[in-house]
Amino acid sequence: AVVLDPRLRLGDVEVADEDEQHRVLVEWNDTAAEVPSGSVVAGFEAQVVRAPDAVAVVADGVEVSYA
């Protein structure tokens, strides 16, 4: 399309047909998930209670648990 009309803006070039656009934007992007209520801090505190010995952070080969 660009070779046929060099004035064509790249943003105006359709690189995928309708079926492919639907597949990419709707089917493959079906990532809806319930968002838990509460703050990040509250979620962290709940994880501490749920699994205090689980690894919370790894840095420079050192693991730190939630406890």
C-alpha positions in Angstrom: 0.0 0.0 0.0 2.8 2.4 0.8 4.7 1.6 -2.4 1.6 2.3 -4.4 1.0 5.6 -2.6 4.1 7.0 -0.9 2.1 9.9 0.6 0.1 7.3 2.7 0.7 7.6 6.4 1.8 4.4 8.1 -0.8 4.9 10.7 -3.4 4.6 7.9 -2.1 1.3 6.6 -4.3 -1.7 7.6 -1.9 -4.5 8.6 -4.6 -6.9 9.8 -8.1 -7.7 8.5 -11.2 -7.5 10.7 -11.0 -11.2 11.8 -7.3 -10.8 12.9 -8.0 -7.5 14.7 -10.9 -9.2 16.6 -8.7 -12.2 17.5 -5.9 -10.0 18.8 -8.0 -7.3 20.5 -10.9 -9.3 21.9 -10.1 -13.0 22.0 -6.4 -13.0 23.0 -7.0 -9.9 25.2 -9.7 -11.6 27.3 -7.9 -10.9 30.5 -10.7 -9.5 32.6 -10.2 -10.4 36.3 -11.9 -9.4 39.5 -9.9 -6.8 41.3 -9.7 -7.5 45.0 -11.0 -4.7 47.3 -8.7 -3.0 49.7 -5.3 -1.4 49.5 -2.0 -2.9 48.4 -0.9 -2.7 52.1 -4.0 -4.7 53.2 -3.3 -7.3 50.5 0.3 -7.6 51.7 -0.8 -7.9 55.3 -3.3 -10.7 54.3 -0.5 -12.6 52.6 1.7 -12.3 55.7 -1.0 -14.0 57.7 -1.8 -16.6 55.0 1.8 -17.6 54.3 4.4 -16.0 56.6 7.2 -18.4 55.6 6.7 -17.9 51.8 9.3 -15.9 49.9 8.3 -12.3 49.6 11.4 -10.8 48.0 14.5 -12.1 46.3 17.4 -9.7 45.8 21.1 -10.5 45.0 20.4 -14.1 45.7 18.9 -13.4 49.2 15.4 -14.5 49.9 13.3 -12.7 52.5 10.0 -14.2 53.8 6.9 -12.3 54.6 7.5 -13.0 58.3 
